Amino acid sequence: MTEVRAQTPKLCLYIARPSRDRANRSSRTIARQTRSGEATRKMEAGNQGAEANRPTRPALPLWVRIQLAGLTAAIDAVERSDGTVNRCLYGAIDRLLSARANPRPDKSGVRSYDVTMDASRGIWARVFAPVSADRPLPVVVYYHGGGFALFSPAIGPFNGVCRRLCAALGAVVVSVNYRLAPEHRWPAAYDDGVDALRFIDARGGVPGLGAEVPVDLASCFLAGESAGGNIVHHVANRWAARWQASARSLRVAGIFPVQPYFGGVERTESELRLEGVAPVVNLKRSDFSWTAFLPVGATRDHPAAHVTDENADLAEEFPPAMVVIGGFDPLMDWQRRYADVLRRKGKAVEVAEYPGMFHGFYGFPEIPEATTVLHDMKAFVDRHRATPPKTDAA
């Protein structure tokens, strides 16, 4: 028994007390493994959180997804990395996507025809109107989107939007073809937009309509989406500051900047959060558009792009605005800031926001919100037009 007791402590001492160096190495290994495990768990949790917070693409009809894919592919194909546009390829795409004016009314009673405004600069317009009207109709002057560098009133989606605007608002729509960047940079599009209003005002109406479709030029509204929404703002401000007082009969009664294209050097939260997720707009395409349009060497903080309290020198007679915002548009933060600037400057502004809607959504009639926004625009027109709308009782 004594021998057993004498040997046991030696054995236990060896197991329980390893050498100091080995103990330190073991503790360091365990600590490293512990920290590594914690880092892995944190990384996995972070990845899970990022995935959970990653925006979910809106569920869109298959045909809409196909059109969006084709549209973005066409844009990327013609926009070169050096800031120019492949006009040869663009010309082919333009012919493929364009629709001709049709003087015969469609099922909603809307017909269309083209009017030359200034042949020397290539400014023309497509007019959308009913066959007849029993009272003067408001006029909507429309500026199409396309990042200042692409498209025309004949492009299918814009042609369709203007037809629906004509029918839904009960208005004559004049869709303006302005000069494109980078061949014609700022302020060419703004100049053309103002000159389109001067053309209409000088003639006391819309050429080609005839007496069977009278118009009320005192109830003229400006509308446009994306880059066209930016043009709407600047044209309205120029008109109010310089031309409204001397106009013969045209009065800008209100404006519709639909998901207007504004920006700045700063990358906003919505731009970063929706990058690579939202359709149509991303940082690369946005940067191309501003580089093509703004003066050479200008940054995105140029007043044409960056409408802020400091550089938004709004005319006293700046018209009431209905700003349309989509909740899945990377530019929504800029659009909300724009509406806030108008408010702070004391201008009448309404914000119509449509949750989950991507940039350019109202050009797709397959989406219910594309119809809803037209109803909201109609209500705005009825509130701000010079002559009251026709009622059912009348």
N, C-alpha and C positions, 0 to 999 in steps of 0.2 A: 504493500500500500504506500509505503514511504517513497519508493522509487517512482511510482506512478505520479504521485503528487509533485515530485521534483521535476519531472519531464514536462508536465502539462503547462506550467506557467511559461516555460521557454517557448513552447509551440504557440501559445496564445499571444505572447509578446511579439513574435515575428509577424503574425497575421494582423494584429491590431495596430502596430506601429511601424509602417514602412519607413524607409529612409526619408530625410527631410527633402532631398532633391526630387525624389519620385513623388512625394506628396504634393510639392509645389507644381510639378508638371501635370499631375492629375487634376489638381484644382483649376489650373489654367485651362486645361482641355475642356473640363466640365463647364467652366464659365463661358468659353468660346462657343461651345455647343448650345448653351442656354441662350446666349445673345443671338446666335445664328437662328435658333428656333423662333425666338421672339420676332426677329426681323422678318423671317419668312411668313409668320402668322400675320404681322402687320401689313406686309406687302400683299398677301392674299386678301386680307380684309379691305385694303385700299383698292385693289383691283375690283373686288366685289362691289364696293361702294361706288367706284367710277362707273361700272357697268349699270348699277342701279340708277345712277344719276344721269346717265347718257340719254339724251332726248330720243324719244321713240318716233320714228317716221310716221306721219299720218297715213291712215289707210285710204288709198286712192283707187279709183276705178282703173282697170287694166289699160283702157284706151288713153286715159290721162297720163299714166306712167310711160306709155309708149311715146306719146307726144313730147313729154318732158325730156325723155332720153334723146329723142331726135333733135330737139331744140338745142340742148346743151352740147350735143356732139357737133352740130353745125356751128355753134358759136366758137367752140374750141378749135375747130378746123380752120376757121378764117382769121382768127386773131393770132398774129405773130408775136414772138417773144420780144422783137425789137420795137413794139408799140404800133406797128402798122397793121393794115387789114389786107388780106389777100383778095383784092377786088375781082380778080378773074374767077376764083372759086366762089366768092360771094355772089357774083352775078349769076352763076349757074344755080346756086341755092335759092337766090331771090326769085328767079323765074319759076323754079319748082314749087315754091311756097306761096307765090302770089295768086290772088284771085282778081279777075277782071270786074270792072264796074258793070252793073246790070240795070239798065233802065226799066226793066220789067219788074213789077213788085213781087216780092216773095210771099210766102204764106202769112207773114205778119203784116203785109201791106207796105213794106219798105223797099224803095228803089234806090239806085245809086248812079252817080255819074261823076266824071272828073272835070275840074276847072283849073286852068292855068292862071297862076297869080303873078309870077315873074319868071319868064322863060330864060332870061339871062343868068339867073341863079338857080334854075331848076326847082323853083318853088311852085308847087301845085297842091291841090286839095281834092279829096274825095268827099262828095256830099251825099248824105243819106237822108232821105225825106219820104214822107207819105205821098200818095198821089194827089191828095187834096186835104184841106183843113177848113173848118167852118169858123175859125177864129185864129188870130196871130199866135204862132208857136214860139216858144223860147228857142234860142240857138246855143248849141254846145260846140265850142271850138276845141278840138281834141288834138293832143300831141302824143304820138306813139312812143313806146319804150324801145330799148335796144342799146343801152349803155352809151348813148350819144353817137355811136359809130355804125350802127346796123339798122336795117329794116326800113319800111315805108308804110304808108296807109294801105297799100295793096296786100301786104302780108296777111295770110289767112286768119290768124288769131285776132289781129287788130281790125281787119275787115269785119269779122264776126262780132267783136265787141261793139263796134260802132253801130252795126245793124240792131243789136239788142238794146243799146242805149237809145236809139231813135224810137224804137217801139215802146220801151218801158217808161221813158221819161216824157213821151209825147213831144219830142223836140226835133228840130233839124240839126243834124250833126255834121260839122265841117272838119274833116280829119286832115291835118296839115303835113305836107312833106317838106321837112326842113333839111338844110345841108348837114352832112355828116362829118364827124371827126374820124381820123386825125387830119384829113385834108382841109377841114374847116373847123378850127378850134374855137374855144370861147372867144368872143361872145356870139358867134355866127348863129347858133340855134336860137338864142334869145332874140337877136335882131330879126330873124325870119319869123319867129312867133309873133312879135309885135307888128311886123309888116303885114302879116295875115289879117290881124284885126283892123289895121288901117285900110287894107284892101276892101274888107267887108263894109266898113264905115263909110268909105268914099263912095260906094255904090248904093248905099242906103238899103242894103239887103244882100241876099245870097244869090249870085248870078245863076241863071238856069232854072230857077224854081217856077217862075210865072205867077200870075195873079191868083191861081187856084191854091197856092200854099203861101199865105202871108206869114211874115215873121215879126217878132217883137224884139228889136235889137236892144231895147232897154232891159231886156231879160236875157243877157248873154252870159254864159257860164264857161269857164275854162276847165278842162279835164285832161288828165293824162296819167299813165302809170309808169313807175320806175323812173328812168331818165326823163320821160315825159312829165312826170309829177314834179321833178325839179324845174323843168322848163316852165310849167304852169306857175310856180311860185314867182320866178324871176320875171316872167312876162307880165304877170298881174301887177307886180310892184313897179315895173317900168311904166306900164300903162297908167297906173294910178298917179305916179309922180309927174309924168310929162304929157300924156296924151288925153287923159280923161276929160280934163277941163275944156279942151278945144274940140272934142269929138262931135260930129254932126248928130249922131243918134245912138251910137253903140255905147252901152254902159255895161261894165263887167259887174254883174250882180252877185257873183259868188264863184268859188273855185273848188275843184276836187283834186287835190294832190293824192293820188291813189298809190300807196306804198312808195312814196317819193324817194328818189335816190339822193341821199345826203351822206356825208362822211367826214372824215378827219384823219389826222395822223394817228390818233389814238385808236386802239382796237377795243371796241366795246364788249361788254359781257355777252351780249347776244351773238355778236360776230364770232367770238371764240367758241362759245358753247355749241353753236349750230354749224361750225365749220366741218365740212365733209359729211354732214347729215342732211341739211336742208337742200332741196333741189334749186337749180337755176343760179343762185347767188353763192359765190365763195370769195375768199380774199383775193385769189389770183385774178379772177374776172373783174372784181371791183377795182383792183389796182390798175388793170389794163385800161378800164374805161376812164378813170381819172387821168391817167398818163396821156391817153389819146385826146382828151377833151380840154384839159386845163392848159394855160400857157406853158411853153417849154420852160422847165426849171421850177415851176410852181409846185408846192406841196399840197396835200389833201386838205390843208387848213385854209386854202384859198376861199374867199367869200362865196364863190359859186357852189362849192361843195359843203362848206362848213358854216352853216347858218346859226350864229350864236348871238347872245345879247350884245356883244361888242361889234359885230359886223353886220347884223341884220338891221340895216337902216330902212325901216319900213315907212312907206308913204302914208300920209295922214288918211287918205281915202282907200287904203288897202282893203279889199273886199272880204266878206265873211268866207270862212273856209271850213270844209268838211274833210278832215284828214283820215284816210282809210289805212288801217294797219292790220297786218296778218300776224297771228301769234306764233308762227313758225318761220318768220322771215328774219334772216340774220340782220337786216337793217332796221328792225323795229325799235331799237334803242335810239337811233338817230331820229327816227320819225316821231317818237314820243318827245324827244328834246325839242324838235322843231315845233310841235304843237305847244309845248310849254313856253317857247320863245314868243310865239304869237300871243299867248295869254298875257305874259308879262309885259308885252308891248301894248296891251289894251285892245287887241283885235278880237273880233268875234270868231271863235273857233269851236268846232265840234269834232270829237274823235269817235270814229266808228271802228271798233276793234273786233276781229273775228278770230277766236281762239283756234289754234291748230292750222291756220291757213298759211300756205307757202307764198313766196314772192310770185306775183302774177296770177294768183288763183282765180281772179274774176274773169279771166279770159277763157275759162273752161266751163261751159254751161252744164257739163255732167255733174258738177259739184253744187250742192244745194246753196251754199253760201254765195255762189256767183249770181244767183237770182236774188238772194236776200239783200246784197249790197246795192243792186239796182233799185229795189224798192226803197231803201234808205236814201239813195240819191234822189229819187223822185220826190220824196217827202221834203228834202232840203230845197230842191228847185221850187216846189210849191210854196214854201215859206218865204223865199227870197225873190221870186220873180216880180216884175213890176205890175203885171196884170194878173188878177186872181185866176187860178185854174178853173176849168169848167167842172161844175159839180154834176152829180147824177140828176139832181132836181132840175138843173138847167137844161 
